[in-house]
Amino acid sequence: MLFRALVARPRRKRSYRPPSPVFRQTTAVTKTAVVETQGTVTIAVAAASGTSLSGKCWVIDGDTIDIGGTRIRLAGIDAPEMDHPYGKSARSALIRMCKGQHIRAEFHGAISHERNMATCYLPDGRDLSAEMVRLGMAIDWPKYSGGKYRTYEVDGIRKKLWRCDARQKGRMPPLKPGQD
């Protein structure tokens, strides 16, 4: 009896399976990019422009979400990475906005770091990118947005999120394979 008490029992894994997302495709064309990283080949499929996806999301960082296994980068903004200052705050802000919400993503047909770029909307029609910029947790990236979110930036945000600003201007070293 004593031996049985000392032996560690395997714990049952509990897994959460979110509801399956709903795909709506208005065009039948998709773009595929083959990316080679450290000897392995990864195939990233970008949904064509006009395709939308909706469902509950999982927040990865301040500008990346996952809906049903599809990694989506919020189009037109740049939020701090998790290891940068304010990275965890940006992620927390996006979690608070998306918690319990049904997110709709409209794809642009572009791929950024093996993630599909999309404009994402809350059920009430608010743009997630605009909300993140308005909260001061991200900055506009004019290269991808055309300056669409610049008017929402709070005063002094580019000094606060200086690493994002430096990355946009090409002053940060390029990412190494496996970093994101």
Phi, psi and omega per residue, in radians:
M1 nan -0.680 3.127
L2 -1.122 -0.686 3.137
F3 -1.078 -0.707 -3.130
R4 -1.105 -0.611 -3.129
A5 -1.254 -0.500 -3.094
L6 -1.490 -0.352 -3.123
V7 -1.367 2.255 -3.132
A8 -1.283 2.274 3.105
R9 -1.551 2.446 3.108
P10 -1.164 2.414 -3.135
R11 -1.547 2.509 3.109
R12 -1.326 2.286 3.109
K13 -1.344 2.376 3.052
R14 -1.896 2.202 -3.140
S15 -2.152 2.586 3.112
Y16 -1.887 2.188 3.092
R17 -1.997 1.895 3.133
P18 -1.176 2.752 3.111
P19 -1.066 2.605 -3.087
S20 -1.171 2.487 -3.115
P21 -1.309 2.855 3.115
V22 -1.868 2.096 3.119
F23 -1.694 2.386 2.989
R24 -2.239 2.073 -3.114
Q25 -2.077 2.143 3.140
T26 -1.661 -0.304 3.068
T27 -2.199 2.660 -3.075
A28 -1.653 0.058 -3.063
V29 -1.712 2.303 3.015
T30 -2.186 2.690 3.108
K31 -1.803 2.474 3.130
T32 -2.183 2.357 3.079
A33 -2.146 2.335 3.094
V34 -1.779 2.146 -3.079
V35 -2.061 2.232 3.129
E36 -1.838 2.127 3.131
T37 -2.244 2.049 3.073
Q38 0.850 0.856 3.036
G39 1.489 -0.143 3.105
T40 -1.895 2.582 -3.134
V41 -1.830 2.214 3.113
T42 -2.025 2.348 3.100
I43 -1.864 2.092 3.111
A44 -1.877 2.202 -3.132
V45 -1.867 2.163 3.085
A46 -1.739 2.307 3.105
A47 -1.222 2.551 -3.124
A48 -1.187 2.775 3.086
S49 -1.062 2.369 -3.117
G50 1.739 -0.146 3.122
T51 -1.515 2.494 3.087
S52 -2.278 2.735 -3.120
L53 -2.431 2.412 3.102
S54 -2.421 2.644 3.136
G55 2.787 -3.099 3.057
K56 -1.246 2.551 -3.083
C57 -2.073 2.789 3.049
W58 -2.014 2.178 -3.087
V59 -1.493 2.197 3.126
I60 -1.624 -0.934 3.039
D61 -2.632 -2.879 -3.028
G62 -1.163 -0.285 3.119
D63 -2.349 0.315 3.140
T64 -2.365 2.293 3.052
I65 -2.239 2.924 3.114
D66 -2.274 2.153 3.074
I67 -2.077 1.949 3.096
G68 1.002 0.646 3.118
G69 1.528 0.013 3.089
T70 -1.771 2.029 3.102
R71 -1.335 2.263 -3.082
I72 -2.223 2.238 3.046
R73 -1.695 2.280 3.106
L74 -1.157 2.157 -3.032
A75 -1.279 2.430 2.967
G76 1.508 -0.024 -3.129
I77 -2.260 2.895 3.048
D78 -2.372 2.120 3.110
A79 -1.938 2.715 -3.139
P80 -1.091 2.541 3.071
E81 -1.239 2.869 -3.053
M82 -1.073 -0.565 -3.120
D83 -1.573 0.014 3.089
H84 -1.612 2.833 3.061
P85 -1.024 2.417 3.137
Y86 1.241 0.119 3.131
G87 -1.133 -0.779 3.138
K88 -1.226 -0.579 3.092
S89 -1.160 -0.697 3.117
A90 -1.124 -0.739 3.123
R91 -1.112 -0.752 3.130
S92 -1.093 -0.690 3.124
A93 -1.117 -0.726 3.123
L94 -1.189 -0.632 3.082
I95 -1.091 -0.791 3.140
R96 -1.056 -0.662 3.133
M97 -1.232 -0.673 -3.016
C98 -1.584 -0.240 -3.031
K99 -1.022 2.115 3.109
G100 1.305 0.112 -3.090
Q101 -1.740 2.721 3.058
H102 -1.746 1.874 -3.034
I103 -1.598 2.411 3.080
R104 -1.964 2.203 3.141
A105 -1.980 2.256 3.068
E106 -1.944 2.003 -3.011
F107 -1.364 2.604 3.122
H108 -1.780 -0.177 -3.139
G109 1.514 0.206 3.139
A110 -1.943 2.724 3.097
I111 -2.074 2.355 3.075
S112 -2.288 1.958 -3.131
H113 0.914 0.889 3.118
E114 1.092 0.421 3.089
R115 -2.169 2.461 3.080
N116 -1.336 2.337 3.106
M117 -1.538 2.337 -3.121
A118 -2.650 2.673 2.963
T119 -1.588 2.173 -3.042
C120 -1.944 2.461 -3.073
Y121 -2.196 2.519 2.997
L122 -1.389 2.894 -3.127
P123 -1.019 -0.491 3.140
D124 -1.480 0.054 3.065
G125 1.679 -0.042 3.131
R126 -1.271 2.469 3.115
D127 -1.432 2.185 -3.128
L128 -1.078 -0.676 3.139
S129 -1.084 -0.815 3.134
A130 -1.082 -0.690 -3.140
E131 -1.162 -0.694 3.114
M132 -1.133 -0.702 3.108
V133 -1.190 -0.744 -3.136
R134 -1.078 -0.604 3.114
L135 -1.344 -0.223 -3.110
G136 1.464 0.378 -3.141
M137 -1.810 -0.044 3.116
A138 -2.693 2.876 3.078
I139 -2.156 2.762 3.108
D140 -1.206 2.461 3.055
W141 -1.996 1.636 -3.022
P142 -1.018 -0.470 3.126
K143 -1.035 -0.620 -3.087
Y144 -1.828 -0.404 -3.078
S145 -1.821 -0.277 -3.061
G146 1.254 0.363 3.138
G147 1.450 0.247 -3.081
K148 -1.048 -0.619 -3.059
Y149 -1.809 0.038 -3.093
R150 -1.053 -0.624 -3.103
T151 -1.197 -0.348 -3.129
Y152 -1.509 -0.178 -3.092
E153 -1.159 2.398 3.090
V154 -1.415 2.763 -3.111
D155 -1.099 2.343 3.072
G156 1.353 0.155 -3.077
I157 -1.227 -0.534 -3.135
R158 -1.227 -0.453 3.039
K159 -1.354 -0.645 3.132
K160 -1.174 -0.806 3.136
L161 -1.747 0.949 -3.018
W162 -1.103 -0.525 -3.135
R163 -1.202 -0.648 3.077
C164 -1.138 -0.764 3.139
D165 -1.094 -0.733 3.130
A166 -1.154 -0.645 3.124
R167 -1.128 -0.706 3.139
Q168 -1.128 -0.594 -3.106
K169 -1.552 0.062 3.081
G170 1.412 0.304 -3.131
R171 -1.597 -0.165 3.118
M172 -1.639 2.543 3.095
P173 -1.125 2.645 3.139
P174 -1.130 2.710 3.134
L175 -1.222 2.490 3.046
K176 -1.456 2.730 3.100
P177 -0.992 2.341 -3.131
G178 1.664 -0.237 3.094
Q179 -1.665 2.638 3.066
D180 -2.847 nan nan
